[in-house]
Amino acid sequence: MLSNPVLNEAIWNFRSAYKKSKAPIWLKLQEMMEKPSSKAEVNLNKLSRFTEQGDIVIVPGKVLGTGTMNHKITLCAFSLSESAAKKIIDAGGKIFSIKEFVEKFPEGSKVKIVG
């Protein structure tokens, strides 16, 4: 296990979700989070470019507030800046913790990984 308890919990949530559903997305996210240098930093410009209205998105890293979000998305990220969270919510989006996200979308269907 890694020394970061928040990261360990995220990995555990993905592992648990994979064991329950066998959805490959959870195994892929678990493996991504276990790699020491794989925590992506994604700004809102990138999220806005690679998503559409109503998309369900997970970022296995940090979402930064650079740029704008001009459509509604459902987002889960390992970490999120305050400005990014505000812009996503102001655009009508929703933000979930990893645990909440896995519970809400247990099969991982229609979930996009950005990062």
C-alpha positions in Angstrom: 0.0 0.0 0.0 1.0 3.6 -0.6 1.6 6.1 2.3 -1.2 8.4 1.2 -4.4 7.4 3.0 -6.7 9.3 0.6 -5.0 7.6 -2.3 -5.3 4.2 -0.6 -9.0 4.7 -0.1 -9.5 5.6 -3.7 -7.6 2.5 -4.8 -9.7 0.4 -2.4 -12.9 1.9 -3.8 -11.9 1.0 -7.3 -10.8 -2.5 -6.3 -14.0 -3.1 -4.5 -16.1 -1.8 -7.4 -14.3 -4.1 -9.8 -14.8 -7.2 -7.6 -18.5 -6.5 -7.4 -19.2 -5.6 -11.0 -16.3 -6.9 -13.0 -16.5 -3.6 -15.0 -13.0 -3.2 -16.6 -13.1 0.6 -16.0 -12.6 0.2 -12.2 -9.6 -2.1 -12.7 -8.1 0.3 -15.1 -8.6 3.2 -12.7 -7.2 1.2 -9.8 -4.1 0.4 -11.9 -3.7 4.1 -12.9 -3.9 5.3 -9.3 -1.3 2.7 -8.2 1.3 4.1 -10.5 3.4 6.8 -8.7 3.7 9.2 -11.6 0.3 8.8 -13.2 -1.8 11.5 -11.4 -2.9 13.7 -14.2 -3.5 17.4 -13.9 -6.4 18.4 -16.2 -7.6 22.0 -16.6 -11.2 23.0 -17.4 -10.2 23.9 -21.0 -9.3 20.3 -21.6 -12.4 18.9 -19.8 -14.6 21.3 -21.9 -13.0 20.2 -25.1 -13.2 16.4 -24.5 -16.7 16.3 -23.0 -20.2 17.1 -24.1 -23.4 18.1 -22.3 -24.4 15.5 -19.8 -21.2 13.4 -19.9 -20.1 11.4 -16.9 -16.4 11.9 -16.3 -13.7 10.7 -14.0 -10.3 12.3 -13.7 -7.6 10.1 -11.9 -5.8 13.2 -10.8 -6.4 16.9 -10.1 -8.8 19.2 -12.0 -7.5 22.7 -12.2 -9.6 25.9 -12.7 -7.8 27.2 -15.8 -10.4 27.9 -18.5 -14.2 27.7 -18.6 -16.8 25.0 -18.5 -19.7 25.9 -20.8 -21.8 22.7 -20.4 -23.1 20.4 -17.6 -21.1 17.3 -16.6 -21.0 14.9 -13.8 -17.5 14.8 -12.4 -15.4 12.7 -10.1 -11.7 13.5 -9.5 -9.1 12.5 -7.1 -8.5 16.2 -6.4 -10.2 19.4 -7.4 -9.3 23.1 -7.1 -11.9 25.4 -5.5 -12.1 27.5 -8.7 -12.7 24.4 -10.9 -15.4 23.1 -8.6 -17.1 26.5 -8.6 -17.0 26.8 -12.4 -18.4 23.2 -12.8 -21.2 23.8 -10.4 -22.0 27.2 -12.0 -22.3 25.4 -15.4 -25.0 23.1 -13.8 -22.6 20.2 -13.2 -22.4 17.8 -10.3 -19.3 16.7 -8.4 -19.0 13.4 -6.6 -16.4 11.8 -4.3 -14.9 8.6 -5.6 -16.9 6.5 -3.2 -20.2 8.3 -4.2 -19.3 8.0 -7.9 -18.6 4.3 -7.7 -21.9 3.7 -5.8 -23.9 5.8 -8.3 -22.3 4.3 -11.4 -21.4 0.7 -10.3 -21.2 -0.7 -13.8 -19.1 2.1 -15.1 -21.1 2.4 -18.2 -21.0 5.7 -20.1 -18.2 6.9 -17.8 -15.3 8.7 -19.6 -11.8 8.8 -18.2 -10.1 12.1 -18.9 -6.5 12.6 -17.9 
